[in-house]
Amino acid sequence: MHDPTTLNRQGPDFGSQYRSVIFYHSPEQQAAAFASKGKLEKSGKYQGPVVTEIVPASTFWRAEEYHQKYFQKNGGGSCHIR
């Protein structure tokens, strides 16, 4: 699970490539993303603001081969955040 209140970070990794983001392809997806983010913010589940970005999808770049099936290759696979 990812903490959507942490800017540009996932676990021990940080930088803009680790940001919390939802990419959308249509106005309907954009509306659904904003609705979902709003619902989460109002739920009180997190103390801080939800910093998840909502942006149009653009070119998708496949990760390098050493990142493919990373947890199967290197162990791990669970996050400490609950």
C-alpha positions, 0 to 999 in steps of 0.5 A, a space after each residue: 500500500 502507498 501513503 498518498 500523503 507523502 510527496 514524491 516518496 514510496 517507502 525508502 525511495 524518493 524523487 518525482 518518479 516515486 510520486 503518487 499520481 493517477 493518469 487519465 485518458 478521458 474526461 470521465 476518468 479524470 472526473 472519477 479520479 477527482 471524485 475518488 481523491 475527494 472521497 479519500 480526503 473526506 474519509 479522515 483515513 489520513 491526517 495530512 492532505 492527499 497529494 496524489 496528482 491527477 494528470 493526463 496520460 502521455 507516452 508510456 515508457 516500459 521500465 528497464 528489464 532489471 525492473 521487470 518482476 523486481 520483487 520476484 527477482 529480488 525478494 520482498 514485495 510488501 509495504 510496511 504502510 497499513 
